[in-house]
């Protein structure tokens, strides 16, 4: 027997333990705390989140949506960077992958601004696109924490055509608004009215009493970057850029509360 004593690793240095079922709560907490630190360090106060299909490309049959996301993200970024505030306001945020997400990160980069990518680790399809600001590129193992950071920081949501993931993200936000679990006003824009009205008959939901008629006011439609930008700029200015809002000091550097949070 060797007389040399070998110290066991500390728990937080033990990779095998950290990947075990017993450490799931540690992994969950890590995916809350790491983004919190990143956003504070970079003084990200709030975001405009872009959702949409990872399968839409800049040279495919639905390329007008790719270009629309790219142009709209550029307009938002240019406007945001012109605001007289120490924090970064209304930063473009995406799921970090290809398609509409890539287009939005690309538009923000081309406008000279920063953008966020909240990527999810999957066994197929999605990897981080090259247009995300490197210091704001995050990868998640848990969908629910990724969606938490989308919802927590977003003051507006622009939803382009997409599949199951896009629908999931859209309807989770609408449910939070409808049930008043989201304690702030959020602007929701469905980009591509023809697509959305063909996929969902929202009026029929109200007609059959599945939602209230006033629930139809939770979102607006836009069919081009200029219309979407005007809706966003006017709504965000009205809700979040009052003189009192602009003068309010930060409660926590980088993530400050507002009266609607």
C-alpha positions, 0 to 999 in steps of 0.5 A: 500500500502506498503511503502517499495520500491522494486528496479527493477533488473538491465537489465543485472541481469534480467534473464527474459529480457535476454531470451526475443526476445528484448535481442537477440542481447545481447545473440549473443554478449555474445556468441562472447565475452565469447569464446574470453575471454576463448581463451585469458585466455588459450592462444589458438592461433589456432586450428585443427578442427575435424568434423564428425558424432556423431553416430560413436562409438568405438564399432560400424560398422564404429569404424575404423573412431573413432579409426582414429580420436582418434589416429590422435588427439593424434599425433597432440597434442603430436607434438603441445606440442613439439613446442617452443612457449608460446601460445598453437598452433594447439589445437584439437577442436571439436563440443564437442559431442559424436562420432568423436568429442568424439574420437578426444577429447579423443585422445588429453586427452590421449596424455596429452594435452588440447582440445576444445569442442564447443558444441551446445544446442539441444533438442536431441542427443548431450551433451558434452563428458567427454574428453574435457578440462573443462576450454575449454568446451563451449556451444552455443545456436546459430549455426552461432556463434559456426561455427564462432569460428570453422572457426576463430581459425582453421588453419586446418580441418579434416572431417570424415564421417558424416551427414547433420551437417558435410556436412554443416560445411565442405561446409561452410568452402570450400565456405569461402575459394573459395570466399576468405572470409577466409583470411588465408590458411587452410588445409582441409583433408577429412578422408576416401576417399572411403566414400567421393568419393561415397557420392560426385562426386567432379570431376563432379562438375568441369566437369559441370562447377559448380566449377573451376578445381583448386577448387579441390585443396582446400582439400586432402584425407587421409585414415589413421592417419599417412597419415593425420598427415603427411599432417597436420604437413607438411602443418602447418609447411610450412604455419605457423611455419616459423622463422618470424611466431614463433618470431612474438609477440602477438597482443592480448594474446591468439589470435594472428594474423598471416600474413594469417589472 
